[in-house]
């Protein structure tokens, strides 16, 4: 595993430094790499993000910077995957989710940053290239597919942190129940099929809400054990939200209903504040990203890492009694989370 990390690090440096046409360009690339090594992610983003036209090297550096700002560098994330896969129990994915959630607690916008990281990596190597059966990639392209895949897997774990109160509660064995996660999975089921919601929940549809971004969502309340949780629904899935805000001003966002500036007219606030950005929903982030991430990682992972990642997929699909080569759906995620949260 450490050899693989070293290879990836060398490939990254070689990619950034490749093609230096002048002393000035070479010095700028070395400065960027130095900032990444020092974990000065804000410095890299400040230096490169405002440029309208970016080189492949700059896109790669921004991908690494946004990933790091979300809470884990590439090397850190590889270690988390390995440590989670080394567990002797059948809860490797649960352990991974908990570790990622702890690492991203100090980040202001981990999911948005991970989404940006994926987008920058895809500017260098497209999703179509990172298919598991693609044997025509160069070594650098394979490594970049792995970067992208790890970012997507991290996004999946981070999303589960958003839709629950305490990730640590979900994967313990003392019988504790996370009511917010119960409500979240009920909302996910409701978005897929109104008639499939479990009896532990009751759901009240409310008026649609149009936010400052111009995006309109269905608004619902989900009741679990006397508690009420609000959710926003896109056409096919629940929207990832954080805190509360007014519909016409995202800057009013507060942490929770106990916050000083909370207003009774506030709604749960979507992470996505840009109508032109990729919509962040539980379906696209948890299920799609998990599938795509696993495939992308397979393009460059050594046997140990691939086994760790495959263990994650087997664990999720076992709740649906599906084979390990099946595609993970949002319904599979719901069954997996409900099985853990009881």
C-alpha positions in Angstrom: 0.0 0.0 0.0 2.8 2.5 0.8 4.5 1.7 -2.4 1.3 2.6 -4.2 1.1 5.9 -2.3 4.7 6.7 -3.3 3.9 5.9 -7.0 0.9 8.1 -7.0 2.8 11.0 -5.3 5.6 10.7 -7.9 3.1 10.6 -10.7 1.4 13.7 -9.4 4.7 15.6 -9.2 5.7 14.4 -12.7 2.4 15.5 -14.1 2.6 19.0 -12.6 6.2 19.5 -13.6 5.8 18.0 -17.1 6.1 20.3 -20.0 7.7 23.3 -18.4 8.5 25.7 -21.2 10.2 28.4 -19.3 11.8 29.1 -16.0 8.8 31.2 -15.0 6.3 28.4 -15.7 8.6 25.8 -13.9 8.9 28.1 -10.9 5.1 28.6 -10.7 4.5 24.8 -10.9 7.1 24.2 -8.1 5.4 26.9 -6.0 2.0 25.2 -6.5 3.5 21.8 -5.6 5.2 23.3 -2.5 1.8 24.7 -1.3 0.2 21.3 -1.8 3.0 19.6 0.2 2.5 22.2 3.0 -1.3 21.7 2.9 -1.8 25.3 1.9 -5.0 24.5 0.0 -6.4 28.0 0.3 -3.3 29.3 -1.3 -3.6 26.9 -4.3 -7.3 27.8 -4.7 -6.6 31.5 -4.4 -3.8 31.3 -7.0 -5.5 29.1 -9.6 -9.3 29.1 -9.3 -9.9 32.6 -10.7 -8.1 31.8 -14.0 -10.6 31.5 -16.9 -8.4 29.1 -18.9 -6.6 26.4 -17.0 -3.9 24.0 -18.0 -4.3 20.3 -17.1 -1.6 20.7 -14.5 -3.7 23.5 -12.8 -6.9 21.5 -13.0 -5.0 18.6 -11.2 -3.6 20.9 -8.6 -7.1 22.4 -7.9 -8.6 18.9 -7.6 -6.0 18.0 -5.0 -6.5 21.4 -3.2 -10.3 21.1 -3.0 -10.0 17.5 -1.8 -7.6 18.6 0.9 -9.7 21.5 2.0 -12.7 19.1 2.4 -10.7 17.4 5.1 -8.4 14.7 3.8 -5.4 14.8 1.4 -5.1 11.9 -1.1 -2.5 10.2 1.1 -4.7 10.6 4.2 -7.7 9.1 2.4 -5.7 6.1 1.1 -4.7 5.4 4.7 -8.3 5.7 5.9 -9.4 3.2 3.2 -6.7 0.8 4.2 -7.4 1.1 8.0 -11.1 0.6 7.5 -10.6 -2.4 5.3 -8.3 -4.0 7.9 -11.2 -4.3 10.4 -11.9 -7.8 11.4 -15.7 -7.2 11.5 -18.1 -6.8 8.6 -18.4 -3.1 9.0 -15.5 -1.8 6.9 -17.7 0.7 5.1 -19.2 1.9 8.4 -15.7 2.4 9.8 -14.7 4.4 6.7 -17.8 6.6 6.9 -17.1 7.4 10.5 -13.4 8.2 9.9 -14.3 10.5 6.9 -17.0 12.2 8.9 -14.6 13.0 11.7 -12.0 14.3 9.2 -14.5 16.7 7.5 -16.0 18.2 10.7 -13.7 21.3 10.6 -14.4 22.0 6.9 -17.0 24.7 6.1 -18.2 23.0 2.9 -16.8 19.5 2.5 -19.3 18.2 0.0 -19.2 21.2 -2.2 -15.4 21.1 -2.2 -15.4 17.3 -3.1 -17.8 18.0 -5.9 -15.4 20.7 -7.2 -12.5 18.3 -6.8 -14.2 15.7 -8.9 -15.1 18.3 -11.6 -11.4 19.4 -11.9 -10.2 15.8 -12.1 -12.7 15.2 -14.8 -11.3 18.1 -16.8 -8.1 16.1 -17.0 -9.5 12.6 -17.4 -13.2 12.2 -18.3 -15.5 9.8 -16.5 -15.9 7.8 -19.7 -12.2 7.0 -19.7 -12.4 5.7 -16.1 -14.5 2.6 -16.9 -13.3 -0.5 -15.3 -12.8 -2.4 -18.5 -10.7 0.3 -20.2 -7.3 -1.1 -20.9 -6.0 1.8 -23.0 -5.1 4.3 -20.3 -1.6 5.6 -19.7 -0.2 5.1 -16.2 -0.9 8.8 -15.4 -4.5 8.5 -16.6 -5.0 5.4 -14.5 -3.7 7.2 -11.4 -5.9 10.2 -12.1 -8.9 7.9 -12.4 -8.0 6.7 -8.9 -7.8 10.3 -7.6 -11.2 11.0 -8.9 -12.6 7.7 -7.6 -11.3 8.3 -4.1 -12.8 11.8 -4.1 -16.2 10.3 -5.0 -16.0 7.6 -2.4 -15.2 10.3 0.2 -18.2 12.3 -1.0 -20.4 9.4 -0.4 -19.2 9.0 3.2 -19.6 12.8 3.7 -23.1 12.8 2.5 -24.1 10.1 5.0 -22.8 12.4 7.6 -25.1 15.2 6.4 -28.2 13.1 6.6 -27.7 11.8 10.1 -27.2 13.3 13.5 -24.3 11.1 14.7 -22.5 8.8 12.3 -20.9 7.0 15.2 -24.4 6.0 16.5 -25.3 4.3 13.2 -22.6 1.8 13.2 -22.4 0.8 16.8 -24.0 -2.4 18.3 -25.8 -1.0 21.4 -29.1 -0.6 19.7 -29.0 3.2 19.5 -31.2 4.7 16.8 -30.4 7.9 14.9 -33.9 9.5 14.4 -32.6 12.0 11.8 -31.2 9.1 9.7 -34.6 7.3 9.9 -36.3 10.4 8.7 -33.7 10.9 5.9 -34.2 7.4 4.6 -38.0 7.8 4.7 -37.6 11.0 2.7 -35.3 9.2 0.2 -37.9 6.5 -0.2 -40.7 9.1 -0.6 -38.7 10.7 -3.4 -38.4 7.4 -5.2 -41.9 6.1 -4.5 -44.5 7.7 -2.2 -46.1 4.4 -1.5 -42.9 2.6 -0.3 -42.2 4.7 2.9 -41.7 2.6 6.0 -44.3 2.8 8.8 -41.9 4.4 11.2 -42.4 7.7 9.5 -45.3 9.9 8.5 -44.9 12.6 5.8 -46.6 15.9 5.2 -46.1 17.5 1.8 -45.9 21.3 1.9 -45.7 24.1 -0.6 -42.9 24.2 -3.1 -40.0 26.5 -2.3 -38.0 28.6 -4.8 -34.6 29.7 -3.5 -32.5 32.7 -4.5 -30.7 30.4 -7.0 -33.9 30.1 -9.0 -34.2 26.4 -8.2 -37.5 25.1 -6.9 -37.9 22.1 -4.6 -40.8 20.2 -3.1 -40.8 20.8 0.7 -41.9 18.0 3.0 -41.9 17.4 6.8 -41.1 13.9 8.1 -42.2 12.8 11.5 -40.3 10.2 13.5 -40.9 9.5 17.2 -42.4 12.8 17.8 -39.7 14.8 16.1 -40.1 16.6 12.8 -37.5 16.9 10.1 -37.7 19.1 7.0 -36.5 17.9 3.5 -36.3 19.3 0.0 -36.9 17.1 -3.0 -35.7 17.4 -6.5 -37.6 15.5 -9.3 -35.9 12.2 -8.4 -34.2 12.4 -5.0 -33.7 14.3 -1.8 -31.5 17.4 -1.9 -28.4 17.7 0.3 -28.9 20.5 2.8 -27.0 22.1 5.6 -28.5 24.4 8.2 -31.4 26.8 7.6 -31.8 29.9 5.6 -34.4 32.2 4.0 -35.5 31.3 0.5 -34.2 34.7 -0.9 -30.9 35.0 0.9 -28.3 32.1 1.4 -26.2 34.4 3.6 -28.8 34.0 6.4 -27.8 30.4 6.8 -27.6 29.3 10.4 -26.6 26.0 11.9 -29.9 24.9 13.5 -33.2 26.1 15.0 -31.4 27.0 18.3 -29.2 29.5 16.5 -29.6 33.1 17.6 -30.6 34.4 14.1 -32.9 31.6 13.3 -36.3 32.8 11.8 -39.5 30.7 11.7 -39.7 31.5 8.0 -36.4 29.8 7.3 -36.2 26.4 5.4 -33.5 23.8 5.4 -30.9 25.3 3.1 -29.6 23.5 0.0 -25.8 23.2 -0.3 -26.1 24.1 -3.9 -26.4 27.8 -4.3 -25.8 27.9 -8.1 -28.5 26.9 -10.6 -25.8 26.1 -13.1 -23.9 23.8 -10.8 -24.4 20.0 -10.6 -27.3 19.3 -8.3 -26.2 17.6 -5.1 -28.8 14.9 -4.2 -28.6 11.8 -2.1 -29.0 9.7 -5.2 -26.3 11.3 -7.3 -23.8 11.6 -4.4 -24.3 8.3 -2.5 -25.3 5.8 -5.1 -23.9 7.1 -8.4 -20.7 8.4 -7.0 -20.1 5.2 -5.1 -20.5 3.1 -8.3 -18.4 5.5 -10.4 -15.8 5.9 -7.7 -15.3 2.1 -7.3 -14.9 1.6 -11.0 -12.5 4.5 -11.3 -10.3 3.3 -8.4 -10.1 -0.1 -10.0 -8.1 1.4 -12.9 -5.0 1.9 -10.8 -5.5 0.4 -7.3 -3.2 -2.4 -6.2 -4.7 -5.7 -5.0 -4.9 -4.6 -1.3 -6.7 -1.4 -2.0 -9.1 -3.0 -4.5 -10.0 -5.6 -1.9 -10.7 -2.8 0.6 -13.0 -1.0 -1.9 -14.7 -4.2 -3.0 -15.4 -4.9 0.7 -17.3 -1.6 0.9 -19.5 -2.6 -2.1 -20.2 -6.1 -0.8 -21.2 -4.7 2.6 -23.8 -2.3 1.0 -25.2 -4.8 -1.4 -25.5 -7.6 1.2 -28.5 -5.7 2.7 -30.3 -6.2 -0.6 -29.1 -9.7 -1.1 -27.4 -8.7 -4.3 -24.2 -10.1 -5.8 -21.1 -8.0 -5.4 -21.0 -7.2 -9.2 -24.4 -5.5 -9.1 -24.8 -1.8 -9.6 -25.7 0.0 -6.3 -29.0 1.9 -6.4 -30.4 4.5 -4.0 -32.8 1.8 -2.8 -29.8 -0.4 -1.8 -28.4 2.5 0.1 -31.7 3.0 2.0 -31.8 -0.7 2.9 -28.2 -0.7 4.1 -28.6 2.4 6.2 -31.8 1.1 7.7 -30.2 -2.2 8.5 -27.3 -0.4 10.3 -29.6 2.0 12.2 -31.5 -0.4 14.4 
